[in-house]
Amino acid sequence: MDAYVGRAEAYLARSEFKDALADADSAPQVNSQSPWGWLRRGEALMGLNRWAEARQEFEMVLQLDPNGTAGILAQSHINVIDR
């Protein structure tokens, strides 16, 4: 996990969604094949009530890590959005 992802996670824990999004936006530029940046970006977008955009990020996570921890978390977020 890179520094941007870690800091985005810390911002998310404090409900600082705009700051989390700013760092999560940088993470895929560092490593576009890591699902964690996409996951944190989706979570930040959820916190900002940008549901459709969040869902797109979670779908990217599922493409990169369908059976891993990030994929499982992304699917659970999609389930919440789709309710």
Phi, psi and omega in degrees: 000134182271173185297322180297319180295316180297317180290322176300318178298320178295318177298318179300320180298334179259011181058032176263076192290324179294318177293321178298318180295319180300315179289320180295330176297328181280331186301313180295336176291329178282315181210092184290346181267357177272128181288341189292323176296317178296320179297311181295325176297315178299319180295321177296317179296322175300316180297334178266009180061032177257071192297314183296318178294320179300317181299320178298319179296318180294327176295324175296318178302316181296329176291322184277328188213063188298329184246002181270182182301315180297319179296319179296317178296318179298316180297321179294324177292320177299319179300320178294315181298321185282353180291000000 
